[in-house]
């Protein structure tokens, strides 16, 4: 890992059978790699044990003592090590998947004072309803959400051979990554200078 680069986790939020998320995440990873500011790690929730039943106490107060399943250890370590996130999410019934909500709720400090950008896909709305809900949730966890995201309406006809057909997509991705890089540098410096007030 290059210490001059930011550690970016691209999180695949859907575990649904036949999901399109890994295709989108791989393309985003290519864009982030070409951007040059990030060491990129694609983290797929389908690879981890993320139960819906949570312990009684909050991870906010339990810290490292929070009793997570052993099968979640790799996910927790990846989130903890990240300087920034891109969440790749579909839209299910005008919101985001339960798998993603569970992964978020099992953690707290891993999101705190870190920037989060969004890449969504879906039908006519392109997953934008899911992103609106995620922005509310992650703000509650003291994350900083990035204004300019990427949305892919009608992804089932808008992608071919693992790439979006829209010739402007790479430019939109660069804008997202530029903003994410700026916020990552500022927030990382802040975290290193002083503990975030809780």
N, C-alpha and C positions, 0 to 999 in steps of 0.2 A: 504494500500500500504506500502511495506517495503522500508523505506528511504535509506537502504543500496543497494537496487537493482536499476537498470536502468529501466526507463519507455520505453517499446518497443511497438510501434504500428505496427501491421501487417496489411497492407492495401490491401484489395481485389480490384483490379483495373478494373475488368470487370463487367458490368451490363447487359450483353447479356442474353437473354432467354436461359435457359438450360446450363449456364456456369458451368465450372468445378472449378473455382477459390475458392469457399468456402471450397471445399474438400481439396485442397492443403493448404489453409490457416490454416485449423484446424490441419492438420498434422504438419505444421511448428510451430504452437502454442504449440503443445505437445512437440516438440523437444526443443523449447525455454524454456518451463516450466521445463523440465527435466534438462536443462543446468544449471539453478540455478542463473544466473546473472541478470535475467530480471523479472519485473512485466509486464505481457503480456496483451495487449488489441487488439483484432481483430476488425478492423474498415472496414465495408463493404460499398463501395460507393453507392450501390443500396439502402441504407437506408436513403440517403440524397438528398436534392434538389441541384443539381449542374448544373446550366444552362450553355449553351455554349456562350451566350452573356455576355460580360464583361463590367464593367464600363469604362469610358474614362480614368481615371487616373490609375496609376500603384499602386499595393499594396505595392511595395517597399517604396514608398514615403508617401502613405496615412496612413500606420501603422494601429493602432486600429480603425481609422476613416473610413477605407475602407468599402464601403456599400455592405456587403454580404447579401444574402437572409436569412430570419429567419430560413428557413429549413436547412441551412448549419451550423448553430451555433455549433451543437454537433461535426461536423467534424472539424471545426476550433479549437475548444477547445481541441480536442484529439490531433491534430497535434501540437498545441502550447505546450501542456504538455509533449509531447514525448521527450525523450533523443535520441532515435534512431528509425529507420524504417526498416522494411522488406517490399518491394513492391512485391506482387504476381501478375504477369501479364501473359496473353496469348499473342500470336503473331497474329495480324490481318494484312494481306497483308504486311508482312515484317516490321511491326512496332507494336506499342502498342495502346490500345483502346482510342478513343476520350474522353471517360468518365474520364480516368486517366489524360489525358492532361488537361482537364478542371479543375479537382480538383487541379492539380499542379499550374495552372495559376491563380487561384483564391487566391493563397497564395504566400508569399515570405519569410518573416522573420521566418515563422514556419519551414522552411527547413534549414535556414542559420546556418552554423557551426555545423551541425548534420550529423551523418553517416547514409548512406542508403545502404542496401544490397538488392539483387534481387533473387527472385525465379520465374522462368519462365517455361512455358509449351507450347507445340504446336505440330507441325508435326515433320518432319525430323530434323529441326533445334532446336527444343525444346524451342523456344521463344527467342533465342539468339539475333536475329535482333532487337526485341523489347527492350532488355536490352541495346544494343549498343546505341540506340536512347535516352533511358532514362538517360544513363550516361552523354551524352552531355547536355541534358536539365537541369539536377540537378546540374551539375558543374556550369552552368550559374547562378544558384540560391545560389551558395556558399555552397552547401552541399558537403560532402565527400563520394564518392562512394567506396564501399568495393570490393576488387579485386575478391575474391573467392565467386561465387554465386552458385546457384543450377539450373540446367536446366533439364527438363523432356521431351525428345523427344517421339513422338508417345504416349502421355499420355493415350490415349484411350485404349491401350493394355498393358501399363506399370504399371497400378495401379489396385488393387483389394481390395475391402472392405475398401476403404478410406486410403489405404497405398500403397506406391510404392513397386513394386516387386523387385527392385534392392537392394540386401542385403547391398550394400555400401552406400545407400542413407543417413542413419542416421549418418555415419561417415563424409560424405560431409557436412551435416547440422551442425555438431559439429564444423568443421573447419570454416564455415561461421560465426557461433555464437561466436566462440572464437575471430575471427578478429573483429567482430562487437562490442563485449564487450570491447576489447582493445581500439578501436577508440572512443567508447562512453565515457569511463572513461577519456581519454585524452581531448576530445572536451568539455565534461561537465565541467571539471576542468578549462579549458581555458575560457569558457563563464562566469564561476563564478568569475574568477580572474580579467577579464577585458572585456569591451564591444568589440564585434567583429568589426574590422574597415570596414566601408562601403564606 
